[in-house]
Amino acid sequence: MYSSLQLFLLSFLLPLAFGTIPPRTCDVKPGKSLPFCNTSLPYNERVADLVSRIPTSDLPGLFVNGASGITELGIASYQWWSEALHGVGLSPGVHFGGNVPAATSFPQVIHTGATFNKTLYKLIATAISTEARAMNNVQRAGK
């Protein structure tokens, strides 16, 4: 089984070397030239700009687990559902294969909670968040 660090390295660095990561909204037009992608602007201005560009008819579709994308802005659809109680491995929208062969699965939270070990909670949360970011970086999550 791969450690979290190994999974991160496999899933993030290898695709970068081979150019297999699709572009993100703010890496290509139209997003690239729009204020919501300008990282030098304050967050509140960026959010206000993005929200102002979302057609009212598209708003309901953004607040469900299988969120629809916004084609006009280059924002892809996304599968939000997952509390990651056991990790990201069994979450809808996560796809294994290629450079992401697996993810860590943790015990039922009632068992973890029964340890009363705050250090353990933090270690599990850190592993889950690292794997989730790694999978997102190679676009193996959320679709």
C-alpha positions in Angstrom: 0.0 0.0 0.0 1.2 3.5 -0.8 1.8 6.1 2.0 0.1 9.5 1.7 3.4 11.1 0.6 4.0 8.4 -2.1 0.4 8.8 -3.3 0.9 12.6 -3.5 4.1 12.2 -5.4 2.7 9.6 -7.8 -0.5 11.5 -8.4 0.8 15.0 -8.7 4.4 15.0 -10.0 4.2 12.2 -12.6 1.2 13.8 -14.5 3.0 17.1 -14.5 6.0 15.5 -16.1 3.9 13.9 -18.8 1.4 16.8 -19.3 -1.8 14.8 -18.6 -3.5 17.3 -16.3 -6.4 19.1 -18.1 -6.3 22.9 -17.7 -8.1 24.5 -14.8 -10.7 27.3 -15.3 -8.3 30.1 -14.6 -5.5 28.6 -16.8 -7.4 29.0 -20.1 -9.8 31.5 -21.7 -12.4 32.8 -20.8 -11.5 32.5 -17.1 -7.8 33.4 -17.5 -8.7 37.0 -18.4 -11.6 37.5 -15.9 -11.3 39.2 -12.5 -12.4 36.1 -10.5 -9.1 34.4 -11.7 -6.9 37.4 -10.8 -5.1 36.3 -7.6 -3.9 39.8 -6.9 -7.4 40.9 -6.2 -9.0 40.5 -2.7 -11.2 37.3 -2.3 -14.4 39.3 -1.8 -13.9 41.1 -5.2 -13.1 37.8 -6.9 -16.1 36.1 -5.4 -18.4 39.0 -6.3 -17.2 39.0 -9.9 -17.7 35.2 -10.2 -21.2 35.2 -8.7 -22.2 38.1 -10.9 -21.3 36.1 -14.0 -23.3 33.0 -13.0 -26.6 32.9 -14.9 -29.5 32.8 -12.4 -30.9 29.7 -14.2 -27.6 27.9 -13.4 -27.6 28.6 -9.7 -29.9 25.7 -8.5 -27.6 23.2 -10.3 -24.6 24.3 -8.3 -26.1 23.4 -4.9 -26.5 19.6 -5.3 -23.9 16.8 -5.0 -23.7 16.4 -8.7 -23.2 20.0 -9.5 -23.6 21.0 -13.1 -20.8 23.1 -14.6 -21.0 26.5 -16.1 -19.9 26.1 -19.7 -19.7 29.8 -20.5 -17.2 30.3 -17.7 -15.3 27.1 -18.3 -16.3 25.7 -14.9 -16.6 21.9 -15.0 -19.3 19.8 -13.3 -18.3 18.5 -9.9 -19.4 15.7 -7.5 -19.4 17.3 -4.0 -20.7 14.4 -1.9 -18.3 13.0 0.6 -17.7 13.6 4.2 -14.6 11.4 3.9 -15.2 9.7 7.2 -13.2 6.7 6.0 -11.0 8.7 3.6 -11.6 9.5 0.0 -11.5 5.9 -1.3 -15.2 5.2 -1.3 -16.4 8.6 -2.2 -18.6 9.2 -5.3 -16.7 11.1 -7.9 -13.4 9.5 -7.0 -11.9 7.4 -9.8 -8.9 5.1 -9.4 -6.6 4.0 -12.2 -3.4 5.0 -13.8 -1.3 7.0 -11.4 -3.9 6.8 -8.6 -4.3 3.1 -7.8 -5.8 3.4 -4.3 -6.4 5.6 -1.3 -6.3 4.9 2.4 -9.4 3.6 4.1 -9.9 4.4 7.8 -12.0 2.6 10.5 -15.5 3.6 11.4 -15.4 6.9 13.1 -17.1 5.5 16.2 -14.1 3.2 16.7 -11.6 6.1 16.1 -13.6 8.3 18.5 -13.5 5.6 21.2 -9.7 6.0 21.3 -10.1 9.6 22.7 -6.8 10.2 20.9 -6.7 13.7 19.5 -3.3 13.1 17.9 -4.8 10.1 16.0 -7.8 12.3 14.8 -5.4 14.9 13.5 -3.2 12.3 11.7 -6.2 10.7 10.0 -7.5 14.1 9.0 -4.1 15.1 7.6 -3.8 11.9 5.6 -7.4 12.3 4.2 -6.8 16.0 3.2 -3.4 15.2 1.6 -4.9 12.4 -0.5 -7.9 14.5 -1.4 -5.8 17.3 -2.6 -3.5 14.9 -4.5 -6.5 13.3 -6.2 -7.9 16.7 -7.1 -4.6 17.9 -8.5 -4.7 15.1 -11.1 -8.4 15.5 -11.6 -9.3 12.0 -10.3 -11.9 13.4 -7.9 -15.1 15.4 -8.3 -16.2 14.0 -11.7 
